[in-house]
């Protein structure tokens, strides 16, 4: 290993905008269990499966049908 490296001729990563970003998200235990079980069935990590699902929802512009009920 060298003591120093010269990065003067280095190039910016062309895929940097495609990299994943770490976030913290709070999910219910049942939701996590569902994706973990499904991930075991298909043989991929559950976080990857959640990412694929969310990416598909975003690509298809899916919207959750929600109705807020005000209780008095």
FITOR-292280 format. One record per residue: residue number from 1; residue in one letter; y, x, z of N, C-alpha, C in turn. Coordinates in steps of 0.2 Angstrom, whole numbers. Each point is the difference from the previous one (the first is absolute). Example, Ala and Ser with C-alpha at 12.3 -4.5 7.8 and 13.67 -1.06 7.14 Angstrom:
BEGIN
+-----+--------+-------+-------+-------+-------+-------+-------+-------+-------+-------+
: num : residu :   n_v :   n_u :   n_w :  ca_v :  ca_u :  ca_w :   c_v :   c_u :   c_w :
+-----+--------+-------+-------+-------+-------+-------+-------+-------+-------+-------+
:   1 :      A :   -28 :    66 :    39 :     6 :    -4 :     0 :     6 :     4 :     0 :
:   2 :      S :     5 :    -2 :    -4 :     6 :     4 :     1 :     5 :    -4 :     3 :
+-----+--------+-------+-------+-------+-------+-------+-------+-------+-------+-------+
% end
This chain:
BEGIN
+-----+--------+-------+-------+-------+-------+-------+-------+-------+-------+-------+
: num : residu :   n_v :   n_u :   n_w :  ca_v :  ca_u :  ca_w :   c_v :   c_u :   c_w :
+-----+--------+-------+-------+-------+-------+-------+-------+-------+-------+-------+
:   1 :      X :    -6 :     4 :     0 :     6 :    -4 :     0 :     6 :     4 :     0 :
:   2 :      X :     5 :    -1 :    -4 :     6 :     3 :     0 :     5 :    -1 :     6 :
:   3 :      X :     4 :     5 :     1 :     5 :    -1 :     6 :     5 :    -5 :    -2 :
:   4 :      X :     2 :     0 :    -7 :     6 :    -4 :    -2 :    -2 :    -3 :    -7 :
:   5 :      X :     2 :    -5 :    -2 :    -1 :    -3 :    -7 :     7 :    -2 :    -3 :
:   6 :      X :     0 :     1 :    -6 :     6 :    -2 :    -4 :    -1 :    -6 :    -4 :
:   7 :      X :     4 :    -5 :     3 :     0 :    -7 :    -3 :     6 :    -1 :    -5 :
:   8 :      X :     3 :     5 :    -2 :     6 :    -1 :    -4 :    -1 :    -3 :    -7 :
:   9 :      X :    -6 :     1 :    -2 :    -2 :    -3 :    -7 :    -4 :    -6 :     1 :
:  10 :      X :     0 :    -3 :     6 :    -4 :    -5 :     2 :     2 :    -7 :    -3 :
:  11 :      X :    -4 :    -5 :    -2 :     2 :    -6 :    -3 :    -1 :    -6 :     5 :
:  12 :      X :     4 :    -5 :     0 :    -1 :    -6 :     4 :    -6 :    -3 :    -2 :
:  13 :      X :    -4 :    -3 :     5 :    -6 :    -4 :    -1 :     2 :    -6 :    -5 :
:  14 :      X :    -3 :     0 :    -6 :     2 :    -6 :    -4 :    -4 :    -7 :     3 :
:  15 :      X :    -4 :     1 :     4 :    -4 :    -6 :     3 :     3 :    -2 :     7 :
:  16 :      X :     5 :     3 :     2 :     3 :    -1 :     7 :     2 :    -7 :     1 :
:  17 :      X :     2 :    -4 :    -5 :     2 :    -7 :     1 :    -6 :    -4 :     0 :
:  18 :      X :    -6 :     2 :    -1 :    -6 :    -4 :     0 :    -4 :     1 :     6 :
:  19 :      X :     2 :     5 :     4 :    -3 :     2 :     7 :     0 :    -6 :     5 :
:  20 :      X :    -5 :     0 :     4 :     0 :    -5 :     5 :     5 :     1 :     6 :
:  21 :      X :     3 :    -5 :     3 :     4 :     1 :     6 :    -3 :    -2 :     6 :
:  22 :      X :    -1 :     3 :     5 :    -3 :    -2 :     6 :     5 :    -5 :     4 :
:  23 :      X :    -2 :    -6 :     2 :     3 :    -5 :     3 :    -4 :    -2 :     6 :
:  24 :      X :     4 :    -3 :     5 :    -4 :    -3 :     6 :     1 :    -8 :    -1 :
:  25 :      X :    -6 :    -3 :     0 :     0 :    -7 :    -1 :    -5 :    -3 :     5 :
:  26 :      X :     2 :    -6 :     3 :    -4 :    -3 :     5 :    -4 :    -6 :    -3 :
:  27 :      X :    -7 :     1 :     0 :    -4 :    -5 :    -2 :    -5 :    -3 :     5 :
:  28 :      X :    -1 :    -6 :    -1 :    -5 :    -3 :     5 :    -7 :     3 :     0 :
:  29 :      X :    -3 :     0 :     6 :    -7 :     3 :     0 :    -5 :    -3 :    -5 :
:  30 :      X :     1 :    -7 :    -1 :    -5 :    -3 :    -5 :     1 :     2 :    -7 :
:  31 :      X :     7 :     1 :    -2 :     2 :     3 :    -6 :    -3 :     7 :    -2 :
:  32 :      X :     0 :     4 :     5 :    -2 :     7 :    -1 :    -8 :     0 :     0 :
:  33 :      X :    -3 :    -5 :     4 :    -7 :     0 :     0 :    -3 :    -3 :    -7 :
:  34 :      X :     4 :    -4 :    -3 :    -2 :    -3 :    -6 :     0 :     5 :    -6 :
:  35 :      X :     6 :     4 :     0 :     0 :     6 :    -5 :    -5 :     5 :     1 :
:  36 :      X :    -1 :     2 :     7 :    -5 :     5 :     1 :    -7 :    -2 :    -2 :
:  37 :      X :    -2 :    -6 :     1 :    -6 :    -3 :    -2 :    -1 :     0 :    -8 :
:  38 :      X :     6 :    -2 :    -3 :     0 :     0 :    -7 :    -1 :     7 :    -3 :
:  39 :      X :     4 :     5 :     3 :     0 :     7 :    -2 :    -7 :     3 :     1 :
:  40 :      X :    -4 :    -2 :     5 :    -6 :     2 :     1 :    -5 :    -2 :    -6 :
:  41 :      X :     1 :    -6 :    -2 :    -4 :    -3 :    -6 :     1 :     3 :    -6 :
:  42 :      X :     7 :     2 :    -2 :     1 :     3 :    -6 :     1 :     8 :     0 :
:  43 :      X :    -1 :     3 :     6 :     0 :     7 :     1 :     6 :     4 :    -1 :
:  44 :      X :     6 :    -4 :     2 :     6 :     4 :     0 :     4 :    -1 :     6 :
:  45 :      X :     4 :     5 :     2 :     4 :    -1 :     7 :     4 :    -7 :     0 :
:  46 :      X :     0 :    -2 :     6 :     3 :    -7 :     1 :     8 :     0 :    -2 :
:  47 :      X :     3 :     6 :     2 :     7 :     1 :    -2 :     1 :     0 :    -7 :
:  48 :      X :    -4 :     3 :    -4 :     0 :     0 :    -7 :     0 :    -7 :    -3 :
:  49 :      X :    -5 :    -4 :     3 :    -1 :    -7 :    -2 :     6 :    -4 :     1 :
:  50 :      X :     3 :     1 :     6 :     6 :    -4 :     2 :     5 :     1 :    -5 :
:  51 :      X :     1 :     7 :    -2 :     5 :     2 :    -5 :    -1 :    -3 :    -6 :
:  52 :      X :    -6 :     0 :    -3 :    -2 :    -3 :    -6 :     2 :    -7 :     0 :
:  53 :      X :    -2 :    -4 :     5 :     1 :    -7 :     0 :     8 :    -1 :     0 :
:  54 :      X :     4 :     3 :     4 :     7 :    -1 :     0 :     3 :     2 :    -7 :
:  55 :      X :    -2 :     6 :    -3 :     2 :     2 :    -6 :    -1 :    -6 :    -5 :
:  56 :      X :    -6 :    -3 :     0 :    -2 :    -5 :    -5 :     5 :    -6 :     1 :
:  57 :      X :     1 :    -2 :     7 :     5 :    -6 :     1 :     7 :     2 :    -3 :
:  58 :      X :     2 :     6 :     1 :     7 :     2 :    -2 :     0 :     0 :    -8 :
:  59 :      X :    -5 :     2 :    -3 :    -1 :     0 :    -7 :     1 :    -7 :    -3 :
:  60 :      X :    -4 :    -4 :     3 :     0 :    -7 :    -2 :     5 :    -5 :     3 :
:  61 :      X :     5 :     3 :     3 :     6 :    -3 :     4 :    -3 :    -6 :     4 :
:  62 :      X :    -5 :     1 :     3 :    -3 :    -6 :     4 :     5 :    -1 :     6 :
:  63 :      X :     1 :    -6 :     2 :     4 :    -2 :     6 :    -4 :    -4 :     4 :
:  64 :      X :     1 :     1 :     7 :    -4 :    -4 :     5 :     3 :    -6 :     1 :
:  65 :      X :    -3 :    -6 :    -1 :     2 :    -6 :     1 :     1 :    -2 :     8 :
:  66 :      X :     6 :     0 :     2 :     1 :     0 :     7 :     5 :    -6 :     1 :
:  67 :      X :    -1 :    -4 :     6 :     4 :    -5 :     2 :     2 :     0 :     7 :
:  68 :      X :     6 :     1 :     2 :     3 :     1 :     7 :     1 :    -7 :     2 :
:  69 :      X :    -3 :    -2 :     6 :     0 :    -6 :     4 :     4 :     1 :     6 :
:  70 :      X :     6 :    -3 :     0 :     4 :     0 :     7 :    -3 :    -5 :     5 :
:  71 :      X :    -2 :     2 :     5 :    -2 :    -5 :     6 :     5 :     0 :     5 :
:  72 :      X :     2 :    -6 :     2 :     5 :    -2 :     5 :    -3 :     0 :     7 :
+-----+--------+-------+-------+-------+-------+-------+-------+-------+-------+-------+
% end
